[in-house]
Amino acid sequence: MQLHFAIGRAARRTSAALVSVALACAVHAAEPPKPSVVQEPHYGDTLFRFWQDQYFTAITGLMTSQHFNRVAQHADEAEVLRGGMLLSYGMHKEAGEIFAQLIERGAAPSVRDRAWFYLAKIRYQRGFIEQAEEAMARIENNLPLALQEERVLLQSQLLMARGDFAGAAQVLETLAKSSSAGLYARYNLGVALVRSGDLPRGIAMLDEVGKAPAPSEEFKALRDKANVALGFAALTDEKPEAARAFLERVRLSSMLSNKALLGFGWASSALKEHKRALVPWTELISGAPGRDAGDAAVLEARIAVAYAYAELGAYGQSLERYQDAIGAFDREHVALDESIGAIRKGKLLDGLLEKNPGEEMGWFWNIQELPEMPHASHLNQVLAQHEFQEAFKNWRDLRFLSKNLQGWADTLGIYNDMLSNRRQAYADRLPKVRDEAGKLNIAEATKRRDALASELDKAELDADHAAVADAVRRAQIERIADLQVLLQRAGTDPEVAAAADRVRRVAGALTWQLAQEFPDRLWNAKKALRSINMEIELAQARDAALAQAQRDEPARHEAFAQRIATLEGTIRALIPKVAAITNEQQGQVQELAVAELTRQKERLTAYITQARFAVAQLYDRAALARKPDEASK
């Protein structure tokens, strides 16, 4: 009665990818929760991609942002998120290194403990028991209440994986009594008690789970599982009446209903109530929805119905049922061979991808629609295997990587073309830029600027109002000077003297106006000189940048060319390696599916043998019955 259910609400969905969802949600989670603000745009972009299910884009973008130090405000949260996404791809070793580095640089205790907890969980789910125990040992006491409960459940799972069922029971005792997740805890406890040899307590605990109220489909399924386990345990212990009581609790719509109906029939048969046994067995072979003809319980029911008729003395009907069963088994055997052939030709995997497309790799992806196969019903047992699901996701991720690498190989060709165009544009524009730069005589402009600055300084020092006068004032000054010269030559005539006096007064007024305007004109002149300085500095900077570009640009082009060549070589080398690994993984996935169908064929072979042996017994019984009749004649 090995327990196969995920631990806690977050992990009970059978997908290891939910670990990184929980990590992302737990990044800012505390007790009580506090609002968080994204302070770095690049970290916000990563979260946006993450919640849009673009996990590969999210992790590559995050790692790029970390490389360029663009998420410094969210350093620890970003590392936890990266570790969680690596965990979702099964890269527990790399994630462990990230968490260890977080601890070394003093991450918050709550972040540290959550990291180790989820690392332990994913390691357990992938079968790395020792590594999971090592991660569990690093957890202190900083987990929120819900995770503390999951921690206890995980600890019990690890103990059971070690075979220490008594230790697991001891760990679960307290949790089963007080936890809000008590139904799961009690189920775990019941399994641990049974496996440790404490049958009475274990059965009592499972019986409690089997009768408990179930508010959701999840808990109803768990209750059904407990009742089926109890029923078959009672059958093994030769307690058919108790077995029927347990199995009657299982819902007819449950995924375990086929097994429950089969067990109920065998319990009735053990009580010699063969007519009653025929009721559930006939339902199983009726072909009703949910009664898959290839299901192990349905196949066994075909023999069981024939056996019941034989026990009731209806040998003719029994023989007919056995022969029908043998025919059905033979047809199923052929159908399984056809399904195995289709799987080995790649129809299953290609069909799953075709029917369930997705742009990004990741463990969050789930199968939603089945492909067209010769006998689709055979896929139920195949796809129900956790090992197949994990292997298939690995193969799908490898296919995505192969496509991604090919895309980058094509993109690098585009980058080479872009670089060639940039080199050509640089070669074409450089002569023109040099000619334009040559037309600007920065040295002459600087010399003239220095002369103007010197004149301005002298005008300010000497209070030379005329030196900063505008063109109108300069024209007025020149006109007055010309008039003064003419009047001096005109002699001493009274009218000339009167005119000279008027000119003198005008000259005085002009001098007063120049003196009044001098501060403003001096400030404007200095302002204009500053503008000239800025233009000259800008021209000098452009000239220096041009010179620097002539030195650096060819080197930058060469560096880009070398980087592209290096990446192209790396990608070209990776493409065949990934292709080879993809083909190898495809073979492994297909063999997992084939192995499950082969096990079904082996069960069929055993059923056929039983049916033929029973037919032989019926013929022998009929022959023995005829001998007394012949003797009497």
C-alpha positions as CSV (number, residue, x, y, z in Angstrom):
1,M,0.0,0.0,0.0
2,Q,2.6,2.5,-1.1
3,L,1.5,6.0,-0.7
4,H,1.7,8.1,-3.9
5,F,0.2,11.5,-3.3
6,A,1.9,14.9,-3.3
7,I,2.4,16.8,-0.1
8,G,0.3,19.9,0.8
9,R,-2.0,22.0,-1.2
10,A,0.6,23.5,-3.5
11,A,2.1,20.1,-4.5
12,R,-0.9,17.9,-4.6
13,R,-1.3,18.5,-8.3
14,T,1.4,16.0,-9.3
15,S,3.4,18.6,-11.2
16,A,6.8,19.5,-9.9
17,A,6.5,22.8,-11.7
18,L,4.2,24.1,-9.0
19,V,7.2,24.4,-6.7
20,S,8.5,27.4,-8.6
21,V,5.0,29.0,-8.6
22,A,5.0,28.6,-4.8
23,L,8.5,30.1,-4.7
24,A,7.4,33.1,-6.7
25,C,4.4,33.6,-4.5
26,A,6.6,33.2,-1.4
27,V,9.2,35.7,-2.5
28,H,7.3,38.5,-0.7
29,A,5.3,36.3,1.7
30,A,5.7,36.7,5.4
31,E,3.5,36.4,8.4
32,P,1.5,38.7,8.1
33,P,1.9,39.4,4.4
34,K,3.2,42.8,3.4
35,P,2.6,44.7,0.1
36,S,5.6,44.6,-2.2
37,V,6.6,47.2,-4.8
38,V,8.6,46.4,-7.9
39,Q,11.4,48.9,-7.9
40,E,13.4,47.7,-11.0
41,P,11.6,47.6,-14.4
42,H,13.7,44.6,-15.5
43,Y,12.5,42.6,-12.5
44,G,9.0,43.6,-13.3
45,D,9.4,42.4,-16.8
46,T,10.6,39.1,-15.5
47,L,7.6,38.7,-13.2
48,F,5.3,39.7,-16.1
49,R,6.8,37.0,-18.3
50,F,6.7,34.5,-15.5
51,W,3.0,35.0,-14.9
52,Q,2.3,34.9,-18.6
53,D,3.7,31.3,-18.6
54,Q,6.7,32.4,-20.6
55,Y,9.1,30.6,-18.2
56,F,12.1,30.2,-20.5
57,T,11.9,33.9,-21.5
58,A,11.5,34.8,-17.9
59,I,14.6,32.9,-16.7
60,T,16.8,34.0,-19.6
61,G,15.7,37.6,-19.2
62,L,16.3,37.5,-15.5
63,M,19.8,36.0,-15.8
64,T,20.6,38.7,-18.4
65,S,19.4,41.4,-16.1
66,Q,21.4,39.9,-13.2
67,H,24.5,39.9,-15.5
68,F,24.2,43.6,-16.2
69,N,23.2,44.4,-12.5
70,R,19.7,45.6,-13.5
71,V,17.8,44.1,-10.6
72,A,20.0,45.2,-7.6
73,Q,16.9,46.3,-5.7
74,H,15.5,42.8,-5.8
75,A,18.7,40.7,-5.5
76,D,17.5,38.1,-3.1
77,E,14.0,37.8,-4.5
78,A,15.5,37.5,-8.0
79,E,17.8,34.7,-6.8
80,V,14.9,32.8,-5.1
81,L,12.8,33.1,-8.3
82,R,15.7,31.9,-10.4
83,G,16.3,29.0,-8.1
84,G,12.6,28.1,-8.2
85,M,12.5,28.1,-12.0
86,L,15.6,26.0,-12.1
87,L,13.9,23.6,-9.7
88,S,10.9,23.5,-12.0
89,Y,13.2,22.1,-14.7
90,G,14.6,19.5,-12.3
91,M,18.0,21.3,-11.9
92,H,18.1,20.8,-8.1
93,K,21.9,20.9,-7.9
94,E,22.1,24.3,-9.5
95,A,19.2,25.5,-7.4
96,G,20.9,24.2,-4.2
97,E,24.0,26.2,-5.1
98,I,21.9,29.3,-5.4
99,F,20.2,28.8,-2.1
100,A,23.6,28.1,-0.4
101,Q,24.9,31.4,-1.8
102,L,21.9,33.2,-0.5
103,I,22.6,31.9,3.0
104,E,26.3,32.8,2.8
105,R,25.5,36.5,1.9
106,G,22.9,36.7,4.7
107,A,19.6,36.4,3.0
108,A,16.5,36.8,5.2
109,P,15.7,33.8,7.4
110,S,12.3,33.4,5.9
111,V,13.7,33.4,2.3
112,R,16.4,30.9,3.3
113,D,14.0,28.5,5.0
114,R,11.5,28.6,2.1
115,A,14.3,27.9,-0.3
116,W,15.5,24.9,1.5
117,F,12.0,23.6,2.0
118,Y,11.1,23.7,-1.7
119,L,14.5,22.2,-2.6
120,A,13.8,19.3,-0.3
121,K,10.4,18.8,-1.8
122,I,11.6,18.7,-5.4
123,R,14.4,16.4,-4.5
124,Y,12.0,14.0,-2.8
125,Q,9.7,14.1,-5.9
126,R,12.6,13.2,-8.1
127,G,13.7,10.4,-5.9
128,F,16.8,12.0,-4.3
129,I,16.1,10.9,-0.8
130,E,19.5,11.6,0.8
131,Q,19.7,15.1,-0.8
132,A,16.2,15.9,0.3
133,E,17.0,14.9,3.9
134,E,20.1,17.1,3.7
135,A,18.0,20.1,2.6
136,M,15.4,19.4,5.3
137,A,18.1,19.5,7.9
138,R,19.0,23.0,6.9
139,I,15.5,24.4,7.6
140,E,15.3,26.2,10.9
141,N,12.1,27.7,12.4
142,N,11.2,30.5,10.0
143,L,8.5,28.9,7.8
144,P,4.9,30.1,7.9
145,L,2.3,27.9,9.5
146,A,1.1,26.3,6.3
147,L,4.6,25.3,5.2
148,Q,5.3,24.0,8.7
149,E,2.5,21.5,8.2
150,E,3.8,20.6,4.8
151,R,7.2,20.2,6.3
152,V,5.9,17.5,8.7
153,L,4.2,15.7,5.9
154,L,7.4,15.8,3.8
155,Q,9.4,14.5,6.8
156,S,7.0,11.6,7.1
157,Q,7.3,10.8,3.4
158,L,11.1,10.8,3.7
159,L,10.9,8.4,6.7
160,M,8.6,6.1,4.8
161,A,10.9,6.2,1.8
162,R,13.6,5.0,4.1
163,G,11.3,2.2,5.4
164,D,11.0,3.8,8.9
165,F,7.2,3.6,9.1
166,A,7.2,3.6,12.9
167,G,9.2,6.9,12.8
168,A,6.8,8.3,10.2
169,A,3.8,7.4,12.4
170,Q,5.4,9.1,15.3
171,V,6.0,12.3,13.3
172,L,2.4,12.3,12.0
173,E,0.7,11.7,15.3
174,T,0.4,15.3,16.5
175,L,-0.2,16.7,13.0
176,A,-3.1,14.3,12.4
177,K,-4.9,15.5,15.5
178,S,-4.5,19.3,15.2
179,S,-3.6,20.2,11.6
180,S,-6.1,21.8,9.2
181,A,-4.6,19.4,6.6
182,G,-5.6,16.5,9.0
183,L,-7.2,14.3,6.3
184,Y,-4.0,13.9,4.5
185,A,-2.1,13.6,7.7
186,R,-4.5,10.9,8.9
187,Y,-4.2,9.0,5.7
188,N,-0.4,9.1,5.9
189,L,-0.6,8.0,9.5
190,G,-2.8,5.1,8.6
191,V,-0.5,3.9,5.9
192,A,2.5,4.3,8.2
193,L,0.8,2.4,11.0
194,V,-0.2,-0.5,8.7
195,R,3.3,-0.7,7.2
196,S,4.9,-0.6,10.6
197,G,2.8,-3.6,11.7
198,D,0.2,-1.8,13.9
199,L,-2.7,-3.1,11.8
200,P,-5.6,-2.3,14.3
201,R,-4.6,1.3,14.7
202,G,-3.8,1.7,11.0
203,I,-7.0,0.3,9.8
204,A,-8.9,2.4,12.4
205,M,-7.2,5.5,11.1
206,L,-7.9,4.7,7.4
207,D,-11.5,3.9,8.3
208,E,-11.8,7.3,9.9
209,V,-10.5,8.9,6.7
210,G,-12.9,6.7,4.6
211,K,-15.9,8.0,6.5
212,A,-14.8,11.7,6.9
213,P,-16.8,14.5,5.3
214,A,-15.1,15.6,2.0
215,P,-15.7,19.2,1.0
216,S,-13.9,19.0,-2.3
217,E,-13.2,16.6,-5.1
218,E,-9.6,16.3,-3.9
219,F,-10.6,15.0,-0.5
220,K,-13.3,12.8,-2.0
221,A,-10.7,11.1,-4.1
222,L,-8.5,10.6,-1.0
223,R,-11.5,9.2,0.8
224,D,-12.1,6.7,-2.0
225,K,-8.5,5.7,-2.0
226,A,-8.6,5.0,1.7
227,N,-11.8,2.8,1.3
228,V,-10.3,0.9,-1.6
229,A,-7.2,0.2,0.4
230,L,-9.2,-0.9,3.4
231,G,-11.4,-3.1,1.2
232,F,-8.6,-5.0,-0.4
233,A,-6.8,-5.3,2.9
234,A,-9.9,-6.9,4.3
235,L,-10.1,-9.3,1.4
236,T,-6.4,-10.3,2.0
237,D,-7.3,-10.8,5.6
238,E,-10.2,-13.0,4.5
239,K,-12.9,-10.7,5.9
240,P,-15.2,-10.3,2.9
241,E,-18.1,-8.8,4.9
242,A,-15.9,-6.0,6.1
243,A,-14.4,-5.6,2.6
244,R,-17.9,-5.0,1.1
245,A,-18.7,-2.4,3.8
246,F,-15.5,-0.5,2.9
247,L,-15.9,-0.8,-0.8
248,E,-19.6,0.3,-0.7
249,R,-18.4,3.8,0.3
250,V,-16.5,4.3,-3.0
251,R,-18.3,6.6,-5.4
252,L,-19.4,5.0,-8.8
253,S,-17.9,8.1,-10.5
254,S,-14.6,7.8,-8.8
255,M,-11.4,6.9,-10.7
256,L,-11.1,3.9,-8.4
257,S,-14.7,2.7,-9.0
258,N,-13.6,-0.1,-11.3
259,K,-11.3,-1.5,-8.7
260,A,-13.9,-1.1,-6.0
261,L,-16.6,-2.9,-8.1
262,L,-14.1,-5.8,-8.8
263,G,-13.3,-6.1,-5.1
264,F,-17.0,-5.9,-4.1
265,G,-17.7,-8.8,-6.5
266,W,-14.9,-10.9,-5.0
267,A,-16.1,-10.2,-1.5
268,S,-19.5,-11.4,-2.4
269,S,-18.1,-14.5,-4.1
270,A,-16.1,-15.3,-1.0
271,L,-19.4,-15.2,0.9
272,K,-20.8,-17.7,-1.7
273,E,-23.2,-15.0,-3.0
274,H,-22.3,-15.5,-6.6
275,K,-25.5,-13.9,-8.0
276,R,-24.7,-10.8,-6.0
277,A,-21.1,-10.9,-7.3
278,L,-22.4,-10.9,-10.9
279,V,-24.0,-7.4,-10.4
280,P,-20.7,-5.3,-10.1
281,W,-18.8,-7.6,-12.5
282,T,-21.5,-7.3,-15.2
283,E,-21.4,-3.6,-14.8
284,L,-17.6,-3.6,-15.3
285,I,-17.9,-5.5,-18.6
286,S,-20.9,-3.6,-19.8
287,G,-18.9,-1.1,-21.9
288,A,-20.6,1.8,-20.0
289,P,-18.7,5.2,-19.9
290,G,-15.8,4.9,-17.6
291,R,-15.6,1.1,-18.0
292,D,-12.6,1.0,-20.3
293,A,-12.3,-2.4,-22.0
294,G,-8.5,-2.3,-21.4
295,D,-8.7,-1.5,-17.7
296,A,-7.1,-4.3,-15.5
297,A,-10.3,-4.5,-13.4
298,V,-12.5,-4.8,-16.4
299,L,-10.3,-7.5,-17.9
300,E,-10.3,-9.5,-14.7
301,A,-14.1,-9.1,-14.4
302,R,-14.5,-11.0,-17.7
303,I,-13.0,-14.1,-16.1
304,A,-14.8,-13.4,-12.8
305,V,-18.2,-13.4,-14.5
306,A,-17.5,-16.8,-16.1
307,Y,-16.3,-18.1,-12.8
308,A,-19.5,-16.9,-11.1
309,Y,-21.6,-18.7,-13.6
310,A,-19.6,-21.9,-13.1
311,E,-20.1,-21.6,-9.4
312,L,-23.8,-21.2,-9.9
313,G,-23.9,-24.4,-12.0
314,A,-24.6,-22.6,-15.3
315,Y,-21.8,-24.3,-17.1
316,G,-23.0,-23.5,-20.6
317,Q,-23.1,-19.8,-19.8
318,S,-19.8,-20.1,-18.0
319,L,-18.1,-21.7,-21.0
320,E,-19.6,-19.1,-23.3
321,R,-18.3,-16.3,-21.1
322,Y,-14.8,-17.9,-20.9
323,Q,-14.7,-18.2,-24.7
324,D,-15.9,-14.6,-25.0
325,A,-13.2,-13.5,-22.6
326,I,-10.5,-15.4,-24.4
327,G,-11.7,-13.8,-27.7
328,A,-11.7,-10.3,-26.0
329,F,-8.2,-11.0,-24.6
330,D,-6.9,-12.0,-28.0
331,R,-8.3,-8.9,-29.6
332,E,-6.9,-6.8,-26.8
333,H,-3.5,-8.5,-27.3
334,V,-3.5,-7.6,-31.0
335,A,-4.7,-4.0,-30.2
336,L,-1.8,-3.6,-27.7
337,D,0.6,-4.8,-30.4
338,E,-0.8,-2.1,-32.7
339,S,-0.5,0.5,-30.0
340,I,3.1,-0.5,-29.3
341,G,3.9,-0.3,-33.0
342,A,2.4,3.2,-33.3
343,I,4.3,4.4,-30.2
344,R,7.6,3.1,-31.5
345,K,7.0,5.0,-34.8
346,G,6.7,8.2,-32.8
347,K,2.9,8.7,-33.3
348,L,2.3,9.1,-29.6
349,L,4.8,11.8,-28.9
350,D,4.3,13.7,-32.1
351,G,0.6,13.5,-31.6
352,L,0.8,14.8,-28.0
353,L,2.9,17.8,-29.2
354,E,0.5,18.5,-32.1
355,K,-2.6,18.3,-29.9
356,N,-1.0,20.2,-27.0
357,P,1.1,23.0,-28.6
358,G,3.1,25.4,-26.5
359,E,5.6,28.2,-27.3
360,E,7.8,27.7,-24.2
361,M,9.4,24.9,-22.4
362,G,8.7,24.2,-18.7
363,W,7.2,21.8,-16.2
364,F,4.0,23.9,-15.9
365,W,2.8,22.5,-19.3
366,N,0.2,19.7,-19.0
367,I,-1.4,17.3,-21.4
368,Q,-4.9,18.6,-22.2
369,E,-5.9,16.6,-25.3
370,L,-5.0,13.1,-26.4
371,P,-3.7,12.4,-29.9
372,E,-5.2,10.1,-32.5
373,M,-4.0,6.6,-31.9
374,P,-5.1,3.1,-33.1
375,H,-6.5,2.5,-29.6
376,A,-6.6,5.7,-27.5
377,S,-7.9,3.8,-24.5
378,H,-4.4,2.3,-24.0
379,L,-3.1,5.8,-23.3
380,N,-4.9,6.1,-19.9
381,Q,-2.5,3.7,-18.1
382,V,0.5,5.2,-20.0
383,L,-0.2,8.8,-19.3
384,A,-1.1,8.1,-15.7
385,Q,2.5,7.2,-14.9
386,H,4.4,10.0,-13.1
387,E,7.6,8.6,-14.6
388,F,6.2,8.9,-18.2
389,Q,5.0,12.5,-17.5
390,E,8.4,13.6,-16.3
391,A,10.3,11.9,-19.1
392,F,7.9,13.3,-21.7
393,K,8.3,16.9,-20.4
394,N,12.1,16.4,-20.5
395,W,11.8,15.3,-24.2
396,R,9.5,18.3,-25.0
397,D,11.9,20.7,-23.3
398,L,14.8,19.2,-25.4
399,R,12.7,19.7,-28.5
400,F,12.2,23.3,-27.5
401,L,15.9,23.8,-26.9
402,S,16.7,22.3,-30.3
403,K,14.3,24.7,-31.9
404,N,15.6,27.6,-29.9
405,L,19.2,26.8,-30.8
406,Q,18.3,26.6,-34.5
407,G,16.6,29.9,-34.2
408,W,19.7,31.5,-32.7
409,A,21.8,30.0,-35.4
410,D,19.6,31.7,-38.0
411,T,19.6,34.9,-35.9
412,L,23.4,35.0,-35.8
413,G,23.4,35.0,-39.6
414,I,21.2,38.1,-39.4
415,Y,23.6,39.7,-36.9
416,N,26.5,39.0,-39.3
417,D,24.6,40.8,-42.0
418,M,23.8,43.7,-39.7
419,L,27.5,44.0,-38.8
420,S,28.5,44.0,-42.4
421,N,26.0,46.7,-43.1
422,R,27.3,48.7,-40.2
423,R,30.9,48.4,-41.3
424,Q,30.0,49.5,-44.8
425,A,28.0,52.5,-43.5
426,Y,30.9,53.4,-41.3
427,A,33.3,53.3,-44.3
428,D,30.9,55.3,-46.4
429,R,30.2,58.0,-43.9
430,L,33.7,58.5,-42.5
431,P,35.1,60.6,-45.4
432,K,32.0,62.9,-45.4
433,V,32.3,63.4,-41.7
434,R,36.0,64.2,-42.0
435,D,35.3,66.7,-44.8
436,E,32.7,68.5,-42.7
437,A,35.0,68.5,-39.7
438,G,37.8,69.9,-41.7
439,K,35.7,72.9,-42.7
440,L,35.4,73.9,-39.1
441,N,38.6,75.7,-38.1
442,I,38.3,75.2,-34.3
443,A,41.8,76.7,-33.7
444,E,40.9,79.9,-35.6
445,A,37.6,80.2,-33.8
446,T,39.3,79.7,-30.5
447,K,41.8,82.4,-31.3
448,R,39.1,84.9,-32.2
449,R,37.2,83.9,-29.0
450,D,40.3,84.7,-27.0
451,A,40.7,88.1,-28.7
452,L,37.0,89.0,-28.0
453,A,37.4,87.9,-24.4
454,S,40.5,90.1,-24.0
455,E,38.7,93.1,-25.5
456,L,35.7,92.6,-23.2
457,D,37.9,92.4,-20.1
458,K,39.7,95.6,-21.2
459,A,36.4,97.4,-21.8
460,E,35.2,96.4,-18.4
461,L,38.4,97.4,-16.7
462,D,38.6,100.8,-18.5
463,A,34.8,101.3,-18.3
464,D,34.9,101.8,-22.1
465,H,31.2,102.3,-22.7
466,A,31.6,102.6,-26.4
467,A,33.4,99.3,-26.7
468,V,30.1,97.4,-25.9
469,A,27.8,99.8,-27.8
470,D,25.5,98.4,-30.5
471,A,25.6,99.5,-34.2
472,V,23.1,102.4,-33.7
473,R,25.1,103.9,-30.8
474,R,28.3,103.5,-32.8
475,A,26.8,105.3,-35.7
476,Q,25.7,108.1,-33.4
477,I,29.1,108.3,-31.9
478,E,30.7,108.5,-35.3
479,R,28.3,111.2,-36.5
480,I,28.9,113.4,-33.5
481,A,32.7,113.0,-34.0
482,D,32.3,114.0,-37.7
483,L,30.2,117.1,-36.7
484,Q,32.7,118.1,-34.1
485,V,35.5,118.0,-36.7
486,L,33.4,120.1,-39.2
487,L,32.6,122.7,-36.6
488,Q,36.2,123.0,-35.6
489,R,37.1,123.8,-39.2
490,A,34.2,126.3,-39.6
491,G,35.8,129.1,-37.5
492,T,34.4,131.3,-34.8
493,D,31.2,132.5,-36.4
494,P,28.4,132.9,-33.7
495,E,26.1,130.5,-35.5
496,V,28.9,127.9,-35.6
497,A,29.5,128.4,-31.9
498,A,25.8,127.9,-31.3
499,A,25.9,124.7,-33.3
500,A,29.0,123.5,-31.5
501,D,27.2,124.0,-28.2
502,R,24.3,122.0,-29.4
503,V,26.6,119.2,-30.6
504,R,28.4,119.3,-27.2
505,R,25.1,118.8,-25.4
506,V,24.1,116.0,-27.7
507,A,27.5,114.3,-27.1
508,G,27.0,114.6,-23.4
509,A,23.5,113.1,-23.6
510,L,24.9,110.2,-25.7
511,T,27.7,109.7,-23.1
512,W,25.1,109.5,-20.3
513,Q,23.0,107.0,-22.3
514,L,26.1,104.9,-23.0
515,A,27.0,104.9,-19.3
516,Q,23.4,103.9,-18.4
517,E,23.4,101.1,-20.9
518,F,26.9,99.8,-20.1
519,P,26.0,97.3,-17.4
520,D,23.3,95.6,-19.5
521,R,25.4,95.6,-22.6
522,L,28.4,94.2,-20.7
523,W,26.3,91.4,-19.3
524,N,24.8,90.6,-22.7
525,A,28.3,90.6,-24.2
526,K,29.5,88.2,-21.5
527,K,26.5,86.0,-22.1
528,A,27.2,85.9,-25.8
529,L,30.9,85.0,-25.0
530,R,29.7,82.1,-22.8
531,S,27.6,80.8,-25.7
532,I,30.6,81.0,-28.0
533,N,32.6,79.1,-25.3
534,M,29.9,76.4,-25.2
535,E,29.8,76.0,-29.0
536,I,33.6,75.8,-29.2
537,E,33.6,73.1,-26.4
538,L,30.9,71.2,-28.2
539,A,32.9,71.4,-31.4
540,Q,36.0,70.2,-29.6
541,A,34.1,67.3,-28.0
542,R,32.7,66.2,-31.3
543,D,36.1,66.4,-32.8
544,A,37.5,64.3,-30.0
545,A,34.6,61.8,-30.3
546,L,35.3,61.6,-34.1
547,A,38.9,60.9,-33.4
548,Q,38.0,58.3,-30.7
549,A,35.5,56.7,-33.0
550,Q,38.1,56.3,-35.8
551,R,40.3,54.5,-33.3
552,D,37.6,52.5,-31.5
553,E,34.9,51.7,-34.1
554,P,37.0,49.2,-36.1
555,A,38.0,47.4,-32.9
556,R,34.3,47.3,-31.8
557,H,33.3,45.8,-35.1
558,E,36.0,43.2,-34.8
559,A,35.0,42.4,-31.2
560,F,31.4,41.9,-32.3
561,A,32.5,39.7,-35.2
562,Q,34.6,37.5,-32.9
563,R,31.7,37.3,-30.4
564,I,29.3,36.2,-33.1
565,A,31.8,33.7,-34.5
566,T,32.3,32.3,-31.0
567,L,28.6,32.0,-30.3
568,E,28.0,30.5,-33.7
569,G,30.6,27.9,-33.1
570,T,29.1,27.1,-29.7
571,I,25.6,26.9,-31.0
572,R,26.6,24.8,-34.1
573,A,28.4,22.4,-31.7
574,L,25.3,22.2,-29.4
575,I,22.8,21.5,-32.1
576,P,23.9,18.0,-32.9
577,K,24.4,17.2,-29.2
578,V,20.9,18.3,-28.2
579,A,19.5,16.5,-31.2
580,A,21.3,13.3,-30.1
581,I,20.0,13.7,-26.5
582,T,16.5,14.4,-27.8
583,N,16.5,11.2,-29.9
584,E,17.8,9.3,-26.9
585,Q,15.2,10.8,-24.6
586,Q,12.5,10.0,-27.2
587,G,13.5,6.4,-27.2
588,Q,13.4,6.3,-23.4
589,V,9.9,7.9,-23.3
590,Q,8.6,5.5,-25.9
591,E,10.1,2.6,-24.1
592,L,8.4,3.7,-20.8
593,A,5.1,3.7,-22.7
594,V,5.9,0.3,-24.3
595,A,6.8,-1.1,-21.0
596,E,3.4,-0.3,-19.5
597,L,1.6,-1.8,-22.5
598,T,3.9,-4.8,-22.3
599,R,2.9,-5.3,-18.6
600,Q,-0.7,-5.2,-19.8
601,K,0.1,-7.8,-22.4
602,E,1.6,-10.0,-19.6
603,R,-1.6,-9.6,-17.6
604,L,-3.6,-10.6,-20.6
605,T,-1.4,-13.6,-21.1
606,A,-2.1,-14.6,-17.5
607,Y,-5.8,-14.1,-17.9
608,I,-5.9,-16.1,-21.1
609,T,-4.0,-18.9,-19.4
610,Q,-6.5,-18.8,-16.5
611,A,-9.5,-18.7,-18.9
612,R,-8.2,-21.6,-21.0
613,F,-7.5,-23.7,-17.9
614,A,-11.0,-23.0,-16.7
615,V,-12.4,-24.0,-20.1
616,A,-10.4,-27.2,-19.9
617,Q,-11.8,-27.9,-16.4
618,L,-15.4,-27.3,-17.7
619,Y,-14.8,-29.8,-20.6
620,D,-13.3,-32.3,-18.1
621,R,-16.3,-31.9,-15.9
622,A,-18.7,-32.3,-18.8
623,A,-16.8,-35.5,-19.9
624,L,-16.9,-37.0,-16.4
625,A,-20.6,-36.2,-16.3
626,R,-21.2,-38.1,-19.6
627,K,-19.4,-41.3,-18.5
628,P,-22.0,-42.4,-15.9
629,D,-24.7,-41.8,-18.5
630,E,-22.8,-43.9,-21.0
631,A,-22.3,-46.7,-18.5
632,S,-26.0,-46.8,-17.6
633,K,-26.8,-47.3,-21.3
